[in-house]
Amino acid sequence: MATESMLQNLTAKLPLGVCVLNDQFEIEYWNDFFADRLKISSDDVRGLNLLEMFPDQATYLKKKINSVFILNNASFSYWEHKPHVFVFGSSRPITGEETLMYQNIEFLPLDVSNNTVKTVCMIVQDVTELASYYQGQKGLTQQLAQEHSVLLELNNKLEAAQNQLLQSEKMAAIGQLAAGVAHEINNPIGFIFSNLQILQDYSSKLLKLVSFYEKVIDKTKNQTFINLQQDMQQRMQYPFLRDDMPDLVSESIEGIERVTDIVRSLKAFSHVDSSEWENCNVIDGIESTLKIANSQFKHKIEIHRDYQESVPLLLCQPMQLNQVFLNILVNAAQAIENKGHIYISVRGDDTEVTIEIKHTGCGISDSAIRKIFEPFYTTKPVGQGTGLGLSLSYSIIQKHNGKISVSSSVNVGTTFTIILPLLPPDEIDKTHLSI
């Protein structure tokens, strides 16, 4: 008895939060760590519902605790992903400042009978000191990185100048690499996609077969068979597997389809299967570029397309024009801080093709717009831009005998207009156009 009493006292006084819950999320015990912070003793809290006591975190707690009950495996909540599950105070190291407690929480199966979890133990650890140290180190690292980038700015500009001179060779190499990667990925993606579709069909048939067996056993009215069936289903968590398996397969197929679409866009963007100069539809180039740059747009930018129904083919270097589109679109995404719009218009006639890309970003001042196509000129913070993107774009358009212009209003938006002439092959000076 003395040992049991000592163990209870130890559990109560641990510098960790200990809370035991039943399968109805009712509290059977918590130690002084919880009691001192919430002013509710273990005796008074017994039988209360944890989710009702913490409604703001109920969804998260329910998901974590349910995973332990269903799978009979421990679950973990790390402070970097969910720092303040419980609104507890904690004293900052060194300064002594009172702040919200950063918490690591472990959810453990405690009372397990016949492979069924009866109670879950939730252990809360105060890691405010560790988090404070980590954040301090992270801030110091960021500061050092920024200082380092400032010191290297001059060197980066010189390297960027050399990169501009070698742009054509690099674009060709990137195109070949992209095509090689796309080809290598296509094969395994193809059979994975095929296997997943077959697996989806198999799993559907198996679930139907199990459902049929259930009905047959129920119709026998043989209680022994019915009990055996229910016991096996409970031990195998069959209801959980039955509901979750179709979703898992469906989500996997959707993921494979997205990867296939990305690979297809990557190959279209590179255009390595075509000669350096070819007749192409600029709309195809814009669309493949939009897919490549999709990560810059999603969740904050809406794309509006206004394409002429029939646009004449343009004799050009598709990879180079795609680079121009990419530079303008990425700059547009970076100019839009929160939510915004990008409008793309393509028109063509017997003499030229006109592309207009307009966005609702922060805009460019009159003094800056005169320098926007100059090499190394950038409005971005130090270390975030070389100032070569638009300079290179200007060079590519000029060497296609085209024109590029920009108009902008601060806090309203910016419009880039590209005009490319339709020239027959014999009028193209390939020496002049090569980049």
C-alpha positions, 0 to 999 in steps of 0.5 A: 500500500505504501508503494501504491500511495507513493506511486500516486503521489509521484504521478500527481507531482510529475512536471508533466500533464497526465490525463486518463480518458475513457472511450466516451472522452470522459476524464477518469483522472488528471494530475496536479499539472492539469489541476493547478492550471485549470483550478479543478481537482482530479476528484471534481473533474472525474466524469466530465467530457474533455471535448466539452471542456476544450471546445476550440480544440475538440476536433483535433483532440478527438481525431488524435484520441480516436486514432489510439482507440481504433488502431491501438497505437500511440499518437503524437502532437509536436509543438512545431505543428500544434504549439498550444493545444491547451491554453496553459501559461508558462514562464519563459527561460531567462526573461521569466516572461509569462507566455503561452506554453508550447506543448508536446503531447503523447496519446498512449493506449493505457488499458487494453483488453482483448486487443481493444483499448479501454482507456487512453493516457494523454501526456502533456510536456512543457517544451517552452524552453526548447521552443524558445531556444529553437526559435532563437537559433532559427532567427539567428540563422535567418539573420546570418543568412541575410547578411551572407546574401548581402555580402554575396550580392556583387558576386551573384550579379557577376555570375548572373551576367554570365548565366545570361550569356549562356542562357540558350545552352542552359535552356537546351540542357534543361529541356533535354533533362526535362524530357529525360525525366518525363520519359523515365517517370512516365513508365513507372507512373503508367503501371502504377496508375494501371495497378491502382485502377485494377486495385480499385476494382478488386477492392470494390469486388472484395467489399461486395463479397464480404457484404454478401457473406454478411447477409448469408450469415445473418440469414442463417440465424446461426448465432455462433456464426454471427458471433464469430463474424462480429468478433473477427470484424471487431478484431480486424477493425473491419468497419474502419477499413471498409470505409477508409480503403475506397478513399485511400485508393481513390486519393492515390489515383487522383495523386497519380493523375496530378503527377501525370499532368505535371509530367505532361506539362513539363515535357510540353514546356521543354519542347525538346522533341521539336527543332530549335525553330518551329511553327507553334501555337503560343497558347499551348506554350502559355498553358504549359507554362501556367501548369509549371508555375502553378505552385506560385498561383494556387490559393491566391491568384485567379487566372482569366483567359481570353484567347482568340478562337483561331490564332495563327501559328508563329515561327519561333523558338518555343523554349525561349518564349516559354521562358519569357512567359514564365518570367512575367507570370512569376513576377506577377505572382510575386507582386500580388501579396494576398489575393489577386487576378491575372488576365491573359489575352492572345490575339492574332492576324495575318501579320502578328500575334499579340499577347497581353498579360495583366495582373492586379499586383502592387504596380510599378512607379514611374521612376522604376518602370523606365529601368525595368528592362535594364540588366540587374535592375530589380525592385525586390529585396536584397537577395531575392532577385538578380534583375535579369529576368525581364532583361533576358525577356526583352532580349528574347523578344527583340531577337524574335523581331518583336516588341515588349512594353509595360504600363503600370499604376501603383496599387492598381496593377501592371500590363505587359504587351508582347507583339510578335511578327509572323515572319516566313522562314526565309526572312528570319536572320537565324544568326541574329535570333540565336540566343 
